[in-house]
Amino acid sequence: MQFDYTPVLERLPYLVGGAWLSLQIAFLAFALGMLIGLGGASVRAYGPGWARRLVGAYVVFFTNTPQLVQIFFIFFALPDAGIVLSPFQAVLIGMTLNAGAYLTEIQRAGFESVRQPELEAAETLGFSRLQTIRYVILPHIVRVLFPPLSNQYILMTLGTSMAAVFGVEELTGRAYNINSETFRSIEVFSVAALLYIVITLIATVSLAFVGKRFFRARMRWF
Amino acid sequence: MWAQIVDELPRFFGYYNLIFFAKALGVTFALSAVGCIVGFTLGFALAAVRMTTRPATRPLRIAATVFIELFRRIPFLVTLMLVFFVFQALHADLSMFTVALISVCLIATAFIAEIVRSGLESVHQNQWDAALTLNFSYLQTLRMVIVPQAWKIILPPVFGFFVLFIKDTALASQIGVIELAFAGKTMNNKGFSATLVYGTVLALYFMLSYPLARFGQYLERRLAPTRNR
């Protein structure tokens, strides 16, 4: 077996551009998923019964079926109903819905972690409703939620590789392209793997820094 | 659209198609089950290696750490491709199923090792010290002191991972393993409507994953009260 990394290294900027696109997809899906999750968790905590069951069904369905098949469905089956999406849109919608389900669960757990005595203590101290949210509930929730949320973000960064299946040219997609151009398969995919390791390591370390520094979250560097 | 689906239904659920789906379900199940079992065994071993403190096992510790950190950060699709092309370059004539099986075991090992490690670390240092004072060997300490206390913390997230993992095996369709997602693609190519095909595939995955998820939740509830130390 001989390795020849030169054709891959020549195309490294192209691959790095793909990594940038991966990060963008992950970030977009995460941000949109956070919104869904925030809404979903609020409904599950305070909403009427039927809405709770609806959100519950959404969460159960999306967390128990593969993201890949969900995107297949969105990409191939929605055109039957007259909705035609580009691969990028389909992947983004699929990832967002999927992320929304997980983030609903995570944020719900965060909501539940605020204990009644804490709220009573705030009331005893004469905090207003807003002050209670600002000084008691939020710091607590953020501290509890930060580690699982950053974990989810990193899993989602890895999940973006699925977009390659639909022809989106992010990191894995571009690795496919280079592979079919040069046939330097092991080299291409090892470099792609290395890039994934680098971007997730950067994410882990910076998120751990932010979490520890600003939110007193219990996190590991690795 | 609905008329077309209703029209296709009898043909879609014909005898041979059902057998095809049943086989695909079996492959998905086999991939997940083997990945879970091998991943749990090896993951436990790796975590145990990582918890050792002697200078002599330092290289092993570093190797385990590097393995875990790397494979937790490579997307499954890329792992699949790498395993596939590495075996191809070695001229090992493996079936696609074997390639998928190996990749599945690799990532399951890495993820479960991390879960097990955090479980083992949750046991207080005093317990390790006490075991040392009683002259327990490392393995005795693990078996008789640490694991009996840690398994309650390890099991719920491990089941959570199993559920994640069943769904990840869908990516094996990308190298041509005939599992559920691939079966869906095949049927779609045969001309059945995508709504029907992927709806069925989603339902089948749900059937596989939901009981496990419920069992995980049950375990979590069951084991949770004893966690308070």
Interface residues (C-beta under 8 A of the other chain):
Chain A: M1 V60 F61 T63 N64 T65 P66 Q67 L68 V69 Q70 F72 F73 F76 A77 P79 D80 A81 I154 L158 G159 T160 S161 M162 A164 V165 T172 A175 S185 I186 F189 S190 A192 A193 Y196 I197 T200 L201 F222
Chain B: M1 Q4 E69 L70 R73 I74 P75 F76 L77 V78 T79 M81 L82 F85 V86 Q88 A89 L90 V163 I166 K167 D168 T169 A170 L171 S173 Q174 L180 A181 G184 K185 N188 S193 A194 T195 V197 Y198 G199 V201 L202 Y205 F206 S209 Y210 A213
